[in-house]
Amino acid sequence: MSKRLLVDISAHGFGHAVQTCVVLNRLARLHPDVELVITSAVPHSFLAARLQHPFDYHPRSSDFGMHMVSALHVDRRSSFQAYRRLHRRWHQKVDEYAEHLGAISPTLILSNIAYLPLAAAQRLNLPAVALSCLNWADIFRHYFHDHPEAQHIFRQIRDAYRSADQFLLATPYMPLSWMMPLTIVGPIAEPGSSRRADIDDLLNLPKNVRLVTVGLGGIDTSPPVRYLATDPGIIWLVPRQWGLRQSNVIDLEALPYSFRDLTASSDLVVTKPGYGSFVELACLGKPVLYLERPDWPESKYLIEWFGRHTRCNAITAPALSRPGIAQQIEHLLALPPAPRPSPWGNDQAAHYLSRRLTLPT
């Protein structure tokens, strides 16, 4: 008899979707007949490009994480107002999501990492699992711990997470001291494949040119610079929406390869601290310059782990426009490679879900 898994994926960027799709692809190999129902505001096209198994799609947002001014900066005021609105109608929202679950009748619920589905699953006495490297309770508390209404909201978020049967915490992770039961799993990633020879032929690149991919994740943002350094030894691959029109800049979308394959094909990547990009790049042993996110509480844990597994340095956005960037890139490339991690969390998480799906109902 086939099992139905309802998967709720946060649309706070694309990192949660990337992480979840890797695990679902492994799970589908263990359970080829599993029925996947995905609830998310992540676009269907993005999920379809990552998932290797059929799925039903419900375009519904169960969380917002934090409202962002850009990929690097949180909009604190707007975020708190959104949490306040949600939690003033908390019980009604749980009822509404429980109705959504009742219509689907899943065998198991997996959330990365909205807490509303977990509270609704508890209301219906359905098994539920959380999977992520962070949680919104501690993110919320980091930004709003001194607000008079914050403690009540934090408790509701925390209690919703605690209602889950298990929290699978993916390495590298923010510490999670108050959650039980909790299982730490290894890194979760599915790095791309290098297409460098094809790209060199397509763009007619000389062998001594450095190919540098720039990407700041799935949150729309304006370019961090008005132009990039015009060193003849660097070709920059950047998002088309940035609108940078330079002879040494190529739109990512102009090349017939996925972003994962483009980063795997590059000499170096410029990005921000984020789980999906950091873990994929570490598994590839790819040198990285990263723009810091000083107010994001997960960053220090990501950077500490990342620094042990690849060649990397922090960089300011203005430095990308200066001629000295070429020397920084060459210095990083000249460093000895660090030990690469293995994404052994992929199978760990998938095998856990497989066991849960086969438990008697």
Steps between C-alpha positions, in 0.01 A plus 500: 500500500643841402574762762418867471752756629391862534806725481480865605798706379586852610535755222747711698748484215565172319728334755221314679369365170846388387560322831162328491514393135831322555345290777179435305698374201677249726171404665335435161770246422412315819124539438438532125125496561497780759244772425650844548276798571693825527358811664721804438529845351823387333418504126392172345766543230780511757375188678446314172858574395635353826263210569536171315164363617143606407323725749173683553550870563302732725619863466452597862728686742508369856784721622697806399805457721609862505411779262813614321609840370750312284677164498730636771277710726190427709202736513445481875197723521308325225600158634372568850173639370454182294566276802260705708223466240556125471500430872198715575312252277712200594225254591299591191807449279565159658136405433532610136815297446347200675218518246762501222660188651163330541425542131830337403511223764879457506678206658771736627572875502848642434562870562806705411450696720156659540362433846133546407475156328647336810237657727225399257633144482488477879139616495413212265730252675705453182874417510723794405872559455697824472816520290735799488824655617319775694163581652284812496454505878866583565521730197196688634643517851833631370337804343212569740598366845456844657151567356211479752296262282792284393500241780143391436566465126827316560325247728234428238766445231712284732203290609400440138849367424494288814180335379698334218590134538858583401717791393772400254771764544728521196872571540615779512230630731396763751497341847156384608506432874128501581378251238436135579505254334785620283726313257809662348566385145794570273531762227223498239597601148496393137784691329498563129733364234770698327425602140810715476630360170161561337478852644852585382404386149166680506650830616832452320690562823879489512646250747641762739164674565337459843129427493327644808132435575315752718172401666330607821224238525130495423399831661469778244752770560651792318862453395745566783713704257435727201778337299756222541876526462605497137815293542559322166576177686148471650166410341208558738176299486221696671119495523331665202277710731807692615520665159881530494596571140876453472718318250633267770156425655270221378146435623467167675177436314674537163679169552317167451604358837354492848633733767644195680696399193620856443639524853663158458656629175637823648844570637345689790155596630382822664197448723354566844494264800213261434459129564438379144781692332756449777450125529494438124814709450681333790422157355651619170807648671419826324679824612251764618488870576193577708313819585437503873155500663599639840149511646388151387543266801567187293798659323767442763427127514506468121823698468676307777415167332569629151843630596605146598393352168599737222714798405296811578520863605250769591476790259318831482281579201706804390808279470337324204536822301866559578797379294649329806230233490707302249784471753257386770364232269847376404609494864202283594554266206864453598413373849512124559158333475320418826348157577166471320193390694273224376122557479420193708196674648313438173458130568470540877195723470347292219538173693340657807198612295484159336474331838230745610296440185498126557390513862148361553233771506 
